């Protein structure tokens, strides 16, 4: 059905009215905005500007004597280690109870016994051979005495060489040699028999065992791996520049003390004591660092308090450096860029270059650059420039010292 002319005329009038209302609203809003801007007060510039000073904290370092801490990583190694081997062949017929991985044995304790039957028989045979050789020697001595009596009765003068033959001197020497050889064979048989009982060469821990009861062994076979428990080594790596600060053992002097830590395994504050023993005269081929040999007594803590050291563990070695005298010690964060320190001087920032003689993991040690009694700024500043204004809380400087 088609739309009538009257309907179309009514719709057009409605649209015109809507547009007129919208235009009126827009014009009214523009008038209000103009009125606000026209009546807004203008800001007046003041002839003075407020000066603000940065709020900071300070400390008062004092000169003192310190032993810096040189930190190094090291690996725990045995000071004494052997692969236990037999010196005779045979079957294992006896084994000590402590001869197991992780077991402890004392020096001289019997660990294993090889079947001694064959070696006892051999010893008996050698004893018999010695008795036979001794008897032959006695016979020769008897014949020599008889020859001497006959020679005396003849009373003839003969050459010395013939005289030695008549008196059976070569036969006597041969008999003596057979006795000595038999004695040596007997001693060897005794030694072989004693070697059937295998003893611990030192106080040790058994790390591994490769035989059992009934095993057939021969010289050169590995029976077990033993490590000494009196002392362990730590091979620690340090920079070559740090070597001048580390005390090595000299005549009448001990090496630098060392604190060994393993925070992840032992916990915070737990440590063992060690001592620098030697400088290993070969740089690490990969890191080009110098290597120190550090010793630790009773590493398994069997007679002392503390955690046990496990071979192969990587630990931290804190080596006490040589004493520094008459220096300031600051936390590393307080040393600023280009080895400078910020000084609070008459409520201004004074940037000083300082003479740093040593740096360790936590501190720097300063010889010169400021004086005792001057305040060091510890607060980090967004704006850094010499002479900027500073202030401290309540208008007074803090009096705490750097620890």
C-alpha positions in Angstrom: 0.0 0.0 0.0 1.4 3.4 -1.0 2.1 6.1 1.5 -0.2 9.2 1.4 1.0 12.8 0.9 -0.2 13.8 4.3 1.9 11.1 6.0 5.0 12.2 4.2 4.5 15.8 5.1 4.1 14.9 8.8 7.4 13.1 8.9 9.3 15.9 7.4 7.9 18.4 10.0 9.1 16.0 12.8 12.6 15.9 11.4 12.8 19.7 11.2 11.7 20.1 14.8 14.4 17.5 16.0 17.1 19.3 14.1 16.1 22.7 15.6 16.2 21.3 19.1 19.7 19.8 18.7 21.0 23.1 17.2 19.6 25.0 20.2 21.3 22.7 22.7 24.7 23.0 20.9 24.5 26.8 20.8 23.6 26.9 24.5 26.6 24.7 25.4 29.0 26.9 23.4 27.7 29.9 25.2 28.3 28.4 28.6 31.8 27.3 27.7 32.7 30.8 26.4 31.3 32.3 29.6 33.5 30.1 31.8 36.7 30.9 29.9 35.9 34.6 29.9 35.4 34.8 33.6 38.3 32.4 34.7 41.0 34.1 36.8 44.5 34.2 35.3 47.6 32.9 37.1 50.0 35.5 38.3 53.8 34.8 38.2 55.5 35.1 41.5 58.8 37.0 41.7 60.4 34.2 43.9 60.8 30.5 43.2 60.8 27.8 46.0 64.1 26.1 46.2 63.8 22.3 47.3 66.7 20.2 48.6 67.0 16.4 48.2 66.4 14.4 51.4 69.4 12.0 52.0 70.9 9.7 54.6 74.6 9.9 55.6 77.1 7.9 57.5 80.4 8.8 59.2 83.1 6.2 58.3 86.1 5.8 60.6 89.6 4.7 59.7 90.5 1.2 60.9 92.4 -2.0 60.3 90.6 -4.7 58.3 91.2 -8.1 56.7 89.2 -8.2 53.4 87.4 -11.4 52.3 88.6 -12.9 49.0 85.9 -15.2 47.7 86.7 -18.2 45.5 85.0 -21.3 44.3 86.7 -24.6 44.8 86.2 -28.4 44.5 86.7 -30.8 47.4 89.3 -33.5 46.6 90.9 -36.2 48.6 94.4 -35.5 50.0 95.2 -39.3 49.9 93.5 -41.7 47.6 94.5 -45.3 46.4 93.2 -48.1 44.4 93.8 -51.1 46.7 95.4 -54.0 44.9 96.7 -57.4 46.0 100.3 -58.4 45.8 99.6 -62.1 45.5 97.2 -64.3 43.6 94.4 -66.4 45.1 90.8 -66.6 46.3 89.3 -64.1 48.8 88.3 -66.2 51.9 87.8 -63.4 54.5 86.5 -59.8 54.5 86.2 -57.2 57.3 82.7 -56.1 58.2 83.6 -52.4 57.6 84.9 -53.2 54.1 81.8 -51.8 52.3 81.2 -48.6 50.4 81.0 -45.8 52.9 82.7 -47.9 55.6 85.5 -46.5 57.8 88.7 -48.5 58.5 91.7 -47.8 60.7 95.3 -47.9 59.7 96.6 -51.5 60.0 93.2 -53.0 60.1 92.9 -56.3 58.1 90.4 -55.8 55.2 90.8 -59.0 53.1 92.5 -62.3 53.3 93.6 -64.3 50.3 93.6 -68.1 50.7 97.1 -68.7 52.3 97.3 -72.5 51.9 99.5 -72.5 48.8 101.8 -69.9 50.4 102.2 -71.9 53.6 103.2 -74.9 51.6 105.7 -72.8 49.7 107.1 -71.5 53.0 107.5 -75.1 54.3 109.4 -76.0 51.1 111.7 -73.0 51.3 112.5 -73.9 54.9 113.4 -77.4 53.9 115.7 -76.0 51.1 117.4 -73.8 53.6 118.0 -76.7 56.0 119.4 -78.7 53.1 121.7 -75.9 52.1 122.9 -75.4 55.7 123.6 -79.2 56.0 125.7 -79.1 52.8 127.6 -76.2 54.1 128.4 -78.1 57.3 129.6 -81.0 55.3 131.9 -78.8 53.2 133.3 -77.2 56.4 134.0 -80.7 57.8 135.8 -81.7 54.6 137.8 -78.5 54.8 139.0 -79.2 58.3 140.1 -82.7 57.2 142.0 -81.2 54.3 143.7 -78.6 56.5 144.9 -81.4 58.8 146.3 -83.4 55.9 148.0 -80.4 54.4 149.6 -79.6 57.8 151.0 -83.2 58.0 152.6 -82.9 54.5 154.3 -79.7 55.4 154.9 -78.8 51.7 155.1 -75.4 50.2 152.6 -75.0 47.3 151.2 -72.1 45.3 148.4 -70.0 46.8 146.0 -71.0 44.1 146.6 -74.7 44.6 146.4 -74.2 48.3 142.9 -72.7 48.0 141.8 -75.8 46.0 143.3 -78.2 48.5 141.6 -76.5 51.3 138.2 -76.6 49.4 137.7 -72.8 49.6 135.7 -72.6 46.3 133.4 -75.4 47.6 132.9 -73.5 50.9 131.9 -70.3 49.0 129.5 -72.2 46.8 127.9 -73.8 49.9 127.6 -70.4 51.6 125.9 -69.0 48.4 123.4 -71.8 48.4 122.6 -71.0 52.0 122.1 -67.3 51.3 119.9 -68.1 48.3 117.8 -70.5 50.3 117.4 -67.9 53.0 116.3 -65.3 50.5 113.7 -67.7 49.1 112.5 -68.4 52.6 112.2 -64.7 53.3 110.2 -64.2 50.1 107.9 -67.1 51.0 107.3 -65.5 54.4 106.6 -62.1 52.7 104.1 -63.7 50.2 102.4 -65.4 53.1 102.1 -62.1 55.0 100.7 -60.5 51.9 97.7 -62.8 51.8 96.3 -60.6 54.6 95.6 -57.1 53.2 95.6 -54.2 55.7 94.4 -50.6 55.5 97.5 -48.4 54.8 95.9 -45.4 56.6 92.7 -44.3 58.3 90.3 -44.3 55.4 86.8 -44.5 54.0 85.8 -47.1 51.5 84.3 -45.3 48.4 83.8 -48.4 46.3 84.5 -52.1 46.4 85.0 -54.4 43.4 85.5 -57.9 44.9 83.6 -60.2 47.2 84.1 -63.4 49.1 85.2 -66.1 46.7 86.6 -63.6 44.1 89.7 -64.8 42.4 92.3 -62.0 42.4 95.9 -61.4 41.2 98.4 -58.6 41.5 97.2 -55.4 39.8 93.5 -56.1 40.2 91.5 -53.3 41.8 89.9 -54.4 45.1 88.5 -51.1 46.4 89.0 -47.3 46.3 90.1 -45.8 49.6 90.5 -42.1 50.6 92.2 -40.8 53.7 89.9 -39.2 56.2 92.4 -37.1 58.2 92.6 -34.3 55.6 90.8 -33.2 52.4 91.9 -30.6 49.8 90.0 -27.8 48.2 91.4 -26.6 44.9 90.2 -23.0 44.7 90.5 -20.5 41.8 91.4 -16.9 42.3 92.5 -14.0 40.1 96.2 -13.4 39.7 95.7 -9.9 41.0 94.4 -11.2 44.3 97.5 -13.4 44.9 99.5 -10.5 46.3 96.9 -10.2 49.1 97.0 -13.9 50.2 99.4 -15.1 52.8 101.2 -18.3 51.6 103.0 -20.6 54.1 106.5 -19.3 54.7 109.2 -20.1 57.2 107.6 -19.7 60.6 104.3 -18.5 59.2 101.1 -20.3 58.4 99.0 -19.8 55.3 95.9 -17.5 55.3 92.9 -18.8 57.2 89.9 -19.8 55.1 86.2 -20.1 55.9 84.4 -22.7 53.8 80.7 -22.3 53.2 77.9 -24.1 51.3 74.8 -22.0 52.1 72.4 -24.1 50.0 73.3 -27.3 51.7 74.6 -26.3 55.1 72.4 -23.3 55.8 73.3 -19.7 56.5 76.1 -19.0 59.0 77.4 -22.6 58.9 81.0 -23.0 57.9 84.2 -25.1 58.2 87.8 -23.8 58.8 90.6 -24.4 56.4 94.1 -23.0 55.6 95.9 -22.0 52.4 98.6 -24.6 52.0 100.2 -24.1 48.5 100.0 -22.1 45.3 99.6 -24.5 42.5 102.1 -23.4 39.8 99.8 -23.8 36.9 96.9 -21.6 35.7 93.5 -23.1 35.0 93.6 -23.8 31.2 90.0 -22.6 30.7 89.6 -19.6 33.1 93.3 -18.6 33.3 92.8 -18.2 37.0 95.5 -19.1 39.6 94.8 -22.1 41.8 95.3 -22.5 45.5 95.5 -25.7 47.5 93.4 -25.3 50.8 93.5 -28.0 53.4 90.8 -29.0 55.9 91.4 -31.3 58.8 88.9 -33.9 59.9 86.7 -33.2 56.8 84.0 -35.7 57.7 83.6 -34.0 61.2 84.2 -37.3 63.1 85.9 -35.5 65.9 84.9 -31.8 65.4 81.6 -30.0 65.1 80.3 -28.9 61.7 79.0 -30.4 58.4 80.8 -33.2 56.6 82.5 -32.4 53.3 81.6 -34.6 50.4 84.2 -35.2 47.7 83.4 -33.5 44.4 81.4 -30.7 46.1 81.8 -27.2 44.9 82.1 -24.9 47.9 82.8 -21.2 48.6 86.2 -20.4 50.1 86.4 -17.1 51.9 90.1 -16.4 52.2 91.2 -13.8 54.7 93.5 -11.3 52.9 96.4 -9.5 54.3 95.6 -6.8 56.9 94.9 -3.3 55.5 95.8 -0.6 58.1 94.3 2.9 58.4 91.7 2.6 55.7 88.0 3.4 55.4 85.6 0.5 54.7 82.4 1.3 52.7 79.7 -0.9 51.3 80.2 -1.3 47.6 76.9 0.5 46.8 78.3 3.7 48.4 81.2 3.8 45.9 79.8 5.7 42.9 80.7 5.9 39.3 84.4 6.4 38.4 85.5 5.6 42.0 83.9 8.6 43.5 82.1 9.1 46.9 79.3 11.6 47.6 80.1 13.9 50.5 77.5 15.9 52.4 79.4 19.2 52.7 77.6 22.3 54.0 74.2 21.1 52.8 75.6 20.6 49.3 76.7 17.6 47.3 80.5 17.3 47.0 81.7 14.6 44.6 85.1 13.3 45.6 87.5 10.9 43.8 88.9 8.4 46.2 91.9 6.0 46.3 90.5 2.4 46.4 93.1 0.0 47.6 91.0 -3.2 47.6 87.6 -4.5 46.7 86.0 -7.6 48.0 82.5 -9.0 47.5 80.7 -6.6 50.0 83.1 -3.7 50.7 85.6 -1.3 49.2 88.6 -0.2 51.2 89.6 3.5 50.7 93.0 5.0 51.6 92.4 8.7 50.7 89.7 11.0 49.2 87.9 12.2 52.4 88.7 12.7 56.0 87.3 11.0 59.2 84.3 13.0 60.4 83.0 13.8 57.0 79.5 12.6 56.1 79.2 10.1 53.2 75.8 10.2 51.4 74.3 6.7 51.1 71.0 7.7 49.3 70.8 7.3 45.6 69.9 10.5 43.8 67.9 11.1 40.7 69.8 14.3 39.9 73.6 14.1 40.3 75.6 17.3 40.1 78.2 18.9 42.3 76.8 21.6 44.5 73.1 20.6 44.5 71.3 21.3 47.7 70.9 18.4 50.2 69.1 18.0 53.5 68.8 15.3 56.1 65.7 14.4 58.1 64.9 16.9 60.8 67.7 19.1 59.5 70.4 17.1 61.2 72.8 14.4 59.9 72.6 10.9 61.1 75.3 9.5 63.2 75.3 5.8 62.4 78.5 4.3 61.1 79.1 1.9 58.3 79.4 -1.5 59.8 
